[in-house]
Amino acid sequence: MKAMKWIPNIVSHSLMLAIGFMLGIYLLPVMTAPPPPPQKAVQQVVLNARYLTLFVRDREDSDFLHWGEGAVAVAPDAISFIGDMAPGPDYRVYLSPQFVETEAAFNTLKPQMVDIGSVKNFKSFVVYVPPSVDIEQYNTVIIWCEAFSQFITSAKYRSH
């Protein structure tokens, strides 16, 4: 009988521990984010951009915890973003040869994609494209969470 008294405490404490862990995963990237890039750096990418596009919230695999919306500029040497993204750990920018808006499609096409770099800010970023990457070989920018294999958002920047 005494053991039965502990069950509600174990359940409630386990639930609180799980909620605290999930909040930590969500909030830690926000609290440890470096300062955003200077506005001048973002504007320089926009001025040199060959393509302008938008991240939108309503992608097929986006949800209330995994989304992004805002302006994306794709230049031969850099990609910039100004807008809002749901915070999370280990976000990466990929270029894809085909439009992608689901985790399944991402995983299928990942061998054909190129990983451009990491994202640490959720309001704006600039990621530099390696000289070996030709943006003309791709048509879509994708934000992907490597840590949890989660699709965040995507934007098609050119037609083939």
VOKOLLUM-779087 format. One line per 4 residues: their letters; for each residue x, y, z of C-alpha. Coordinates in pm, 1 decimal. Example, Ala and Ser with C-alpha at 12.3 -4.5 7.8 and 13.67 -1.06 7.14 Angstrom:
% VOKOLLUM-779087
as = 1230.0:-450.0:780.0  1367.0:-106.0:714.0 $
END
This chain:
% VOKOLLUM-779087
mkam = 0.0:0.0:0.0  281.7:244.0:81.7  434.5:190.5:-263.8  110.9:312.7:-423.9 $
kwip = 151.7:653.0:-254.6  476.6:714.3:-448.8  328.6:655.2:-795.3  161.1:999.2:-830.4 $
nivs = 485.3:1168.9:-718.7  695.0:968.3:-963.0  456.0:1046.9:-1247.9  433.2:1419.1:-1168.3 $
hslm = 808.3:1458.1:-1118.4  883.8:1266.8:-1439.5  640.2:1486.7:-1629.0  798.2:1804.8:-1491.2 $
laig = 1145.4:1674.2:-1576.4  1034.7:1602.2:-1934.7  876.0:1947.9:-1970.6  1189.3:2113.9:-1831.1 $
fmlg = 1409.6:1917.4:-2070.2  1196.1:2014.4:-2371.2  1195.5:2381.9:-2266.0  1572.9:2368.0:-2227.6 $
iyll = 1616.7:2230.1:-2578.7  1389.4:2503.8:-2712.4  1529.9:2798.4:-2514.3  1902.1:2717.2:-2497.3 $
pvmt = 1970.0:2810.9:-2863.1  1795.8:3145.6:-2807.0  1992.6:3221.0:-2490.3  2328.2:3120.1:-2642.4 $
appp = 2274.7:3274.9:-2986.7  2552.7:3509.5:-3093.7  2463.2:3864.3:-3194.2  2295.6:3887.0:-3535.4 $
ppqk = 2513.6:3980.0:-3829.6  2552.3:4352.8:-3892.1  2268.9:4488.9:-4103.5  2529.8:4609.3:-4352.9 $
avqq = 2645.3:4248.2:-4411.3  2287.8:4132.8:-4475.0  2223.5:4428.0:-4708.3  2543.8:4352.5:-4901.5 $
vvln = 2418.8:4000.7:-4974.4  2083.5:4142.1:-5087.3  2259.1:4389.6:-5318.8  2469.5:4109.6:-5473.2 $
aryl = 2185.1:3857.2:-5484.5  2096.4:3681.5:-5804.6  1779.4:3550.3:-5643.8  1531.2:3674.8:-5385.3 $
tlfv = 1273.8:3441.6:-5233.8  1070.2:3382.7:-4917.2  1054.4:3125.4:-4641.7  688.0:3069.1:-4552.9 $
rdre = 527.5:2899.0:-4252.6  289.7:2670.4:-4437.2  531.5:2409.8:-4574.9  398.5:2055.2:-4559.2 $
dsdf = 628.5:1937.0:-4275.3  649.5:2270.0:-4092.0  454.3:2290.0:-3767.7  421.5:2517.1:-3463.7 $
lhwg = 772.8:2423.0:-3341.3  946.2:2399.0:-3681.1  890.2:2694.8:-3912.7  1048.6:2996.3:-4071.1 $
egav = 921.2:3300.6:-4255.1  1101.3:3593.0:-4409.3  1314.3:3716.7:-4697.0  1600.9:3510.3:-4835.1 $
avap = 1868.8:3645.3:-5068.6  2090.0:3405.0:-5262.4  2414.9:3549.1:-5398.4  2699.4:3348.4:-5554.5 $
dais = 2906.4:3387.8:-5237.8  2646.7:3414.5:-4956.9  2289.1:3349.7:-4845.8  2111.4:3592.0:-4612.6 $
figd = 1784.2:3580.1:-4421.8  1575.1:3845.5:-4250.0  1258.0:3733.5:-4071.5  1167.2:3488.7:-3796.8 $
mapg = 1241.6:3121.2:-3738.5  1139.2:2892.5:-3458.2  1451.1:2853.1:-3244.2  1622.6:2520.1:-3224.4 $
pdyr = 1959.6:2351.4:-3202.9  2192.9:2263.9:-3487.4  2016.2:2433.9:-3778.7  2191.2:2397.0:-4115.4 $
vyls = 2142.0:2567.5:-4451.4  2128.8:2331.5:-4748.6  2096.4:2391.3:-5120.5  1891.0:2134.6:-5308.6 $
pqfv = 1853.6:2065.4:-5682.6  1479.9:2009.1:-5627.0  1214.6:2178.0:-5415.1  1171.8:2004.8:-5079.4 $
etea = 911.4:2058.6:-4807.6  906.2:1725.2:-4621.5  1151.3:1526.9:-4411.4  1108.0:1224.0:-4638.1 $
afnt = 1193.8:1425.1:-4951.0  1489.0:1585.5:-4772.3  1631.2:1249.0:-4669.7  1582.5:1109.2:-5021.4 $
lkpq = 1759.9:1404.1:-5187.6  2023.7:1471.7:-4918.8  2304.5:1299.1:-5115.9  2243.7:1549.5:-5399.2 $
mvdi = 2237.1:1852.6:-5167.4  2516.3:2067.9:-5037.7  2546.6:2177.2:-4674.0  2631.9:2547.9:-4679.9 $
gsvk = 2670.3:2614.4:-4307.6  2515.5:2652.6:-3966.6  2250.8:2896.3:-3844.6  2280.2:3035.3:-3493.2 $
nfks = 2040.1:3331.6:-3519.2  1666.5:3312.4:-3563.5  1591.2:3668.4:-3682.2  1863.4:3708.6:-3943.7 $
fvvy = 2174.1:3534.4:-4068.6  2441.8:3540.5:-4334.7  2598.9:3211.3:-4440.8  2888.1:3218.7:-4684.1 $
vpps = 2876.1:2986.9:-4985.1  3202.8:2799.0:-5039.2  3378.9:2891.6:-5366.3  3340.7:2530.6:-5484.5 $
vdie = 2958.5:2559.1:-5479.1  2773.5:2691.7:-5784.6  2432.1:2821.4:-5675.4  2309.3:2773.7:-6034.3 $
qynt = 2325.9:2395.6:-5983.3  2052.4:2419.0:-5718.8  1709.4:2579.7:-5691.4  1602.2:2556.7:-5327.5 $
viiw = 1732.4:2681.2:-4991.4  1641.2:2458.5:-4695.2  1673.5:2502.9:-4320.4  1716.8:2164.9:-4152.3 $
ceaf = 1770.1:2068.0:-3787.0  2051.2:1810.7:-3788.0  2019.2:1726.0:-3417.9  1660.9:1602.2:-3450.7 $
sqfi = 1636.2:1540.6:-3827.5  1357.0:1796.2:-3853.0  1249.8:1995.5:-4156.7  1217.4:2364.0:-4065.1 $
tsak = 1141.8:2549.1:-4390.3  1240.2:2587.9:-4754.2  1222.6:2834.7:-5041.1  1258.0:2774.5:-5411.8 $
yrsh = 1476.2:3047.5:-5556.7  1482.7:2960.2:-5925.8  1312.0:2744.6:-6189.0  1510.3:2495.0:-6391.1 $
END
